[in-house]
């Protein structure tokens, strides 16, 4: 079940479902700020990738292919789609899971919060599904004629937001791949990730 809350104060309070006996905490940064710093190289790599793509298309077409105003409009649209980004996380959870989608109080930060164990494959899918918001406009940018400067700029701006904004999710996927096995279930509890083996009752969703 998905519920909405546009004034979330405490993230950890919405991720406190009981952890199954035998669950093991996956080694990860001790705070959100530390995690964001640890994940920053992923954001840098994605920025370089997007910069390389626009330069490659410009060079291949031997002319400018984007409008700066289009890029601005695309980035603004991408910001509005951050709510959709969180909904894409939320829809992967089974219907019996309680998922809160909303905005942090006093911050322009949107979140999807749940504390429910899922098979590792499904957990990774949940983390990476928002990349659809980057891949679709990126494909439109790559295949659009170079003369469509405004459209190209908008699609590129949206693609940048959609490809770069999930970088903390990519970091979580890397932590899970390193700290768990294929048969494990994964869940959030407060600010931490836990793995649950099949022997500990991890054969869930």
Residue pairs with C-beta under 8 A, 6 or more apart in sequence:
1 95
1 96
1 97
1 98
1 99
2 87
2 90
2 91
2 99
2 100
2 101
3 98
3 99
3 100
3 101
4 100
4 101
4 102
5 100
5 101
5 102
5 103
6 102
6 103
7 102
7 103
7 105
8 14
8 100
8 102
8 103
8 104
8 105
8 111
8 113
9 104
9 105
11 32
11 104
11 111
11 113
11 191
12 190
12 191
14 100
14 113
14 114
14 115
15 113
15 114
15 115
15 188
15 189
15 190
15 191
16 115
16 189
16 190
17 98
17 115
17 116
17 187
17 189
19 187
19 189
19 194
19 196
20 117
20 196
20 200
20 201
20 202
21 200
21 201
22 196
22 197
22 199
22 200
22 201
23 187
23 189
23 194
23 195
23 196
23 200
24 194
24 195
24 196
24 197
25 192
25 193
25 194
26 175
26 176
26 179
26 180
26 186
26 192
26 193
26 194
26 195
27 175
27 179
28 35
28 175
28 179
28 192
28 193
29 35
29 37
29 38
31 191
32 191
35 168
35 171
36 168
38 171
39 167
39 168
39 170
39 171
40 167
42 167
42 170
42 171
43 164
43 167
46 163
46 164
46 167
47 160
47 164
49 163
50 156
50 159
50 160
50 163
50 164
53 138
53 141
53 142
54 65
54 66
54 156
57 65
57 141
57 142
57 146
58 64
58 65
58 66
61 146
63 146
64 146
64 149
65 146
65 149
65 152
66 149
66 152
66 153
66 156
67 149
67 150
67 152
67 153
68 153
69 150
69 153
70 149
70 150
70 151
70 152
70 153
70 154
70 156
70 157
71 153
71 154
71 156
71 157
71 160
72 153
72 157
73 153
73 154
73 157
74 137
74 153
74 154
74 155
74 156
74 157
74 158
74 159
74 160
74 161
75 157
75 158
75 160
75 161
76 157
77 154
77 157
77 158
77 161
78 133
78 157
78 158
78 160
78 161
78 162
78 165
79 108
79 161
81 133
81 158
81 161
81 162
82 110
82 161
82 165
83 101
83 110
84 130
84 133
85 110
85 130
85 133
85 162
85 165
85 166
86 101
86 102
86 110
86 111
86 112
86 130
87 101
87 112
88 129
88 130
88 132
88 133
89 99
89 101
89 112
89 126
89 127
89 129
89 130
89 169
90 99
90 101
90 112
90 114
91 129
92 118
92 122
92 125
92 126
92 129
93 99
93 114
93 116
93 118
93 126
94 116
94 118
94 205
97 114
97 116
98 114
98 116
99 112
99 113
99 114
99 116
100 111
100 112
100 113
100 114
101 110
101 111
101 112
101 113
102 110
102 111
103 109
103 110
103 111
104 110
104 111
113 188
114 188
115 187
115 188
115 189
116 187
116 205
117 185
117 186
117 187
117 194
117 196
117 202
117 204
117 205
118 126
118 185
118 186
118 187
118 204
118 205
119 184
119 185
119 186
119 204
119 205
120 176
120 180
120 181
120 182
120 183
120 184
120 185
120 186
120 195
121 182
122 205
123 176
123 185
123 186
123 187
124 173
124 176
124 177
127 166
127 169
127 170
127 172
127 173
127 176
128 166
128 169
128 170
128 173
130 162
130 165
130 166
130 169
131 162
131 163
131 166
132 162
133 158
133 161
133 162
134 158
134 159
134 160
134 161
134 162
134 163
134 164
134 166
135 159
135 162
135 163
136 162
137 154
137 155
137 156
137 158
137 159
137 162
138 155
138 156
138 159
138 162
138 163
140 151
140 155
141 152
141 155
141 156
141 159
144 151
144 152
144 155
146 152
172 193
175 193
176 186
176 193
176 195
179 193
179 195
180 186
180 195
181 195
181 197
183 197
183 198
183 202
184 195
184 196
184 197
184 198
184 202
185 195
185 196
185 202
185 203
185 204
185 205
186 193
186 194
186 195
186 196
187 193
187 194
187 196
188 194
195 202
196 202
196 204
